[in-house]
Amino acid sequence: MTTVIESQEHQALRAAVSSFARSHTTGDNRAFWQEAAKLGYIGVNLPEAYGGGGGGITELCLVLEEMGAAGNPLLMMIVSPAICGTVIARFGTGAQKREWLPALADGSRLMAFGITEPDAGSNSHRITTTARRDGTDWLLTGRKVFVSGVDMADATLVVGRTEDARTGRLKPCLFIVPRDTPGFERRQIDMELDAAEKQFELTLDDVRLPAEALVGEEDAGLLQLFAGLNPERIMTAAFAIGMGRHALSRAVEYARDRTVWKTPIGAHQAIAHPLAQAHIDLELARLMMQKAAHLYDAGDDIGAGEAANMAKYAAGEACVKAVDQAVHTLGGNGLTREFGLARLITAARVARIAPVSREMILNYVSHQTLGLPKSY
């Protein structure tokens, strides 16, 4: 399933990742991650000077999509190389790049990302995790929720806020917090979600960090933050499209083989047309994802912001519909462990909810694109 707008190199990458992902059947996500990293897939977007592939988000989302289509998605690709790797590559100090980028690329280390808070929700301006200076050190205090893979990660890139000395207002900033730092505690959130990557609540109680834990410039935190959030949305679209493709392929296979009254059920339009519609929706979402990735890789952060939101919205909707139709196509079999589709019902919802809800994306488009007044 390739598109004519892709280069031969991208088509070859799709084929290679697909073959690799379909051959992995151990169920060991960390082993799969390390094998993928050895082949250059995990760090394909990171600079060659630090062991990466020298590509961009275009190549990374292609990798994640194909892994998802094979039924082996890696959620932490959205976080470790896409968000954290991108932010460090663009804004990190030389020392931070040398310490983290080669390890993120070769799979030996992972990094989580902590932004969401219990009382802030989608309003990043209400983040209350604060950082204050103590000599040359920083003291970081606050709480984060729904942070993926903290138990697997060697550090978490935490979004906090510092006080502007001129205005007294709080402004965002990013800190690298190693997993075993004193005062940095985690608690697993009990989720009804069948995923290898667990969700955590983080508590930071006067976590002392050296000056070099701050990523980039203290006064450029907002720019740095959104440099990571756009890839997050694009990669979430890739995750959703891959999942939708996987569900759809299982349903199509079943519809071809399942025979009732001497006729394959896929011959009936009541079965065939909804599956065809799901395919169309996934293909359209992919086009917007490719546009967003292209704009981001070209350095158009503003254009990429709009396209990334649209891609994430379209992919989330297409994924939910594809999974629902796949389960419905299989009937009772769609709810059995044997076919593995029922667990996707919950997983598909994640693409609608995180990292930003479909309603907030509609707000963004109505305000920023259409110029309509805000309701808040």
C-alpha positions in Angstrom: 0.0 0.0 0.0 2.2 2.8 -1.3 1.4 6.1 -3.0 2.8 7.4 -6.2 3.7 10.7 -4.5 6.4 8.9 -2.5 10.0 8.6 -3.7 11.5 5.3 -4.4 13.5 5.6 -1.3 10.4 6.0 0.8 8.7 3.1 -0.9 11.7 0.9 -0.2 11.7 2.0 3.4 8.0 1.1 3.7 8.6 -2.3 2.3 11.6 -3.0 4.5 9.9 -1.8 7.7 6.7 -3.8 6.9 8.7 -7.0 6.3 10.6 -6.5 9.5 7.6 -5.7 11.6 5.6 -8.6 10.3 8.4 -11.0 11.1 8.5 -10.0 14.8 6.3 -12.3 16.8 7.9 -12.5 20.2 5.8 -9.9 22.0 8.8 -8.4 23.6 8.5 -4.7 22.9 11.9 -3.8 24.3 13.6 -6.4 22.1 11.6 -5.2 19.1 12.6 -1.6 19.9 16.3 -2.5 20.0 16.2 -4.6 16.8 14.4 -1.7 15.0 17.1 0.7 16.3 19.9 -1.5 15.1 18.3 -1.3 11.6 18.2 2.5 11.9 14.4 2.8 12.1 14.1 4.4 15.6 16.6 7.2 15.0 15.8 7.7 11.3 14.9 11.4 12.0 17.9 12.2 14.2 21.1 13.9 12.8 23.7 11.7 11.2 26.4 13.4 13.2 24.9 11.8 16.3 24.2 8.3 14.9 20.8 9.0 13.4 19.6 8.5 9.9 19.6 12.2 8.9 16.0 12.1 7.8 13.0 13.8 9.2 9.5 13.4 10.7 8.4 12.2 7.2 10.6 9.1 7.5 9.8 8.5 11.1 6.0 8.6 10.7 6.4 6.3 7.7 8.2 3.8 10.0 5.6 4.0 12.7 2.7 3.7 10.3 4.1 0.5 8.8 4.8 -1.0 12.2 1.2 -0.3 13.1 -0.1 -1.8 9.9 1.8 -4.9 10.7 0.2 -5.1 14.2 3.4 -4.1 16.0 3.2 -0.4 16.7 5.7 1.3 19.1 4.0 4.0 21.0 7.2 5.3 22.5 8.4 6.3 19.0 6.0 9.2 19.3 7.8 10.3 22.5 11.4 9.3 22.5 12.8 10.1 19.0 9.9 12.3 17.7 9.4 14.7 20.7 12.4 14.4 22.9 14.9 13.7 20.1 13.6 16.5 18.0 13.7 19.1 20.8 17.2 18.1 21.9 18.5 18.0 18.3 17.1 21.5 17.6 17.7 23.3 20.9 19.9 21.2 23.2 23.4 22.1 24.2 26.4 20.3 22.6 26.7 18.2 25.8 23.0 17.3 25.8 23.2 16.2 22.1 26.3 14.1 22.7 24.8 12.5 25.8 21.3 11.7 24.5 21.0 11.6 20.7 23.3 8.7 19.9 21.7 6.6 22.7 18.2 7.5 21.6 19.1 6.6 18.0 20.7 3.2 18.8 17.9 2.2 21.2 20.1 1.9 24.3 18.2 4.7 26.0 14.6 6.0 26.0 13.2 9.3 27.1 9.6 10.0 28.2 7.7 13.4 28.0 5.8 15.0 30.8 3.5 17.9 30.0 -0.1 17.0 31.0 -1.3 17.9 34.6 -4.4 17.0 36.6 -5.8 20.6 36.6 -4.4 22.0 33.4 -5.8 19.5 30.8 -5.6 21.0 27.3 -4.7 24.5 28.7 -0.9 24.5 28.8 -1.0 28.0 30.1 -2.3 26.6 33.4 0.7 24.3 34.0 1.7 24.7 37.6 4.9 22.6 37.7 7.4 25.3 38.5 11.2 25.7 38.5 13.0 28.1 40.7 16.7 28.8 40.9 18.8 27.8 43.9 22.3 29.0 43.3 23.3 27.4 40.0 20.8 24.6 40.4 17.1 24.4 39.6 14.4 23.1 42.0 11.4 21.5 40.2 8.1 21.0 41.9 4.7 19.8 40.5 2.7 16.9 39.2 2.2 15.3 35.8 -0.4 12.6 34.6 -0.7 10.3 31.7 3.0 10.1 31.1 3.8 7.1 28.9 6.6 4.6 29.5 8.3 6.3 32.5 9.3 2.8 33.8 11.1 2.1 30.5 12.6 5.6 30.1 16.0 6.6 31.4 14.8 10.2 31.8 11.7 12.3 31.3 11.7 15.6 29.5 9.5 17.6 31.8 7.6 20.8 30.9 7.7 23.3 33.8 7.5 27.1 34.1 9.8 29.7 35.4 9.1 33.2 36.5 10.0 36.0 34.1 12.2 38.4 36.0 10.8 41.4 34.1 7.1 40.7 34.1 6.7 38.2 36.9 4.7 35.9 34.6 5.3 32.2 34.3 6.9 31.0 31.1 7.4 27.4 29.9 10.8 25.7 30.1 12.0 22.1 29.5 14.2 20.0 31.8 15.8 16.6 31.5 15.0 14.7 34.7 16.9 11.3 35.0 14.7 8.5 36.3 16.5 8.0 39.7 16.7 11.7 40.6 15.8 12.1 44.4 12.2 13.5 44.8 11.1 12.2 41.4 8.4 9.7 42.1 6.0 7.8 39.8 2.8 5.9 40.3 1.3 3.7 37.6 -2.3 4.6 36.5 -4.7 1.7 36.3 -5.8 1.9 32.7 -8.4 -0.3 30.8 -6.0 -0.2 27.8 -4.2 -3.2 26.4 -0.8 -1.7 25.7 2.8 -2.6 26.5 3.5 1.1 27.4 2.0 1.9 30.8 0.7 5.3 32.0 2.1 7.1 35.0 1.4 10.0 37.4 4.6 11.8 38.3 5.3 13.8 41.5 8.2 16.2 41.6 9.0 17.4 45.1 11.8 20.0 45.0 13.7 17.9 42.5 17.2 19.3 42.4 18.7 19.6 38.9 21.9 21.0 37.7 22.0 24.0 35.4 22.7 21.8 32.4 19.4 20.0 32.8 17.6 23.0 31.2 17.1 22.3 27.5 17.9 25.3 25.3 17.3 28.9 26.2 15.2 29.8 29.3 13.4 32.5 27.3 12.6 30.4 24.3 10.7 27.6 26.1 7.4 28.2 24.2 9.1 27.8 20.8 11.0 24.7 21.9 7.8 23.2 23.3 5.9 23.5 20.1 8.8 22.2 18.2 8.1 18.9 19.9 4.3 19.1 19.9 3.9 19.3 16.1 5.9 16.0 15.6 3.8 14.5 18.4 0.6 15.2 16.5 2.0 14.0 13.2 3.3 10.8 14.7 0.0 10.2 16.5 -1.6 10.4 13.1 0.8 7.8 11.8 0.1 5.6 14.8 -3.7 5.9 14.1 -3.4 5.2 10.4 -1.3 2.2 11.0 -3.7 0.8 13.5 -6.6 1.5 11.2 -4.9 -0.2 8.3 -4.2 -3.3 10.4 -7.8 -3.6 11.5 -9.0 -3.1 7.9 -6.7 -5.7 6.5 -8.0 -8.3 9.0 -11.6 -7.5 8.1 -10.9 -7.6 4.3 -9.3 -11.0 4.7 -12.2 -12.3 6.7 -14.8 -10.9 4.3 -13.1 -12.7 1.4 -13.0 -16.0 3.2 -16.1 -16.1 5.3 -18.9 -17.7 3.3 -22.6 -17.7 4.1 -25.2 -19.3 1.8 -22.4 -20.2 -0.7 -21.3 -16.5 -1.1 -18.3 -14.7 0.5 -19.8 -12.0 2.8 -17.5 -9.5 1.1 -19.6 -9.7 -2.0 -22.4 -8.0 -0.3 -22.4 -4.2 -0.5 -23.5 -3.9 3.2 -20.1 -5.4 4.1 -18.0 -4.1 1.2 -19.0 -0.5 1.0 -18.2 0.4 4.7 -14.8 -1.2 4.3 -14.2 0.7 1.1 -15.2 4.0 2.9 -12.8 3.1 5.8 -10.0 2.7 3.3 -10.7 6.0 1.6 -10.7 7.8 4.9 -7.4 6.3 5.9 -5.8 7.2 2.6 -7.1 10.8 2.9 -5.7 11.1 6.4 -2.4 9.8 5.3 -2.2 12.6 2.6 -2.7 15.2 5.3 -0.1 13.5 7.5 2.4 13.6 4.7 1.7 17.2 4.1 2.2 18.0 7.8 5.5 16.1 7.9 6.7 17.8 4.7 6.0 21.2 6.1 7.6 20.5 9.4 10.7 19.0 7.8 10.9 22.1 5.5 11.0 24.3 8.6 7.5 25.8 8.3 6.5 25.5 11.9 3.3 27.6 11.5 2.1 25.8 8.4 3.0 22.5 10.1 1.0 23.4 13.2 -2.2 23.7 11.2 -1.6 20.6 9.1 -0.4 18.5 12.0 -3.7 19.2 13.9 -5.7 18.4 10.8 -3.8 15.2 10.2 -4.2 14.1 13.8 -8.0 14.8 13.7 -8.5 13.0 10.4 -6.4 10.0 11.3 -8.1 9.6 14.7 -11.6 9.7 13.1 -10.5 7.3 10.3 -8.9 4.9 12.8 -12.0 4.7 15.1 -14.3 4.1 12.1 -12.0 1.5 10.6 -11.6 -0.5 13.8 -15.4 -0.3 14.5 -16.2 -1.5 11.0 -13.6 -4.3 11.2 -15.1 -5.6 14.5 -18.6 -5.4 13.0 -17.5 -7.3 9.9 -16.3 -10.2 12.0 -19.4 -10.2 14.2 -18.8 -12.3 17.3 -15.3 -13.3 16.0 -14.4 -9.6 16.2 -14.6 -9.8 20.0 -12.4 -12.9 20.4 -8.8 -12.9 21.4 -8.0 -15.1 18.4 -8.6 -12.3 15.9 -7.1 -9.5 18.2 -9.5 -6.7 17.1 -11.5 -6.1 20.2 -8.5 -4.6 22.1 -8.2 -2.0 19.3 -11.6 -0.6 20.2 -10.1 1.1 23.3 -6.7 1.8 21.7 -8.4 3.5 18.7 -10.1 6.0 21.1 -6.6 7.1 22.3 -6.1 8.6 18.8 -9.2 10.8 19.3 -8.2 11.9 22.8 -4.5 12.3 23.0 -2.3 14.3 22.8 -5.0 16.8 22.1 -8.8 16.1 21.9 -10.7 16.3 18.6 -12.7 19.2 20.1 -9.6 21.3 20.8 -8.4 20.7 17.2 -11.8 21.9 16.0 -11.3 25.0 18.2 -7.9 25.5 16.7 -9.1 25.3 13.1 -12.2 27.5 13.7 -10.0 30.2 15.4 -6.7 30.0 13.6 -7.8 28.9 10.1 -11.3 30.3 9.8 -10.8 33.4 11.9 -13.9 32.8 14.1 -14.0 34.3 17.6 -13.0 32.3 20.6 -15.5 30.9 23.1 -13.0 30.9 25.9 
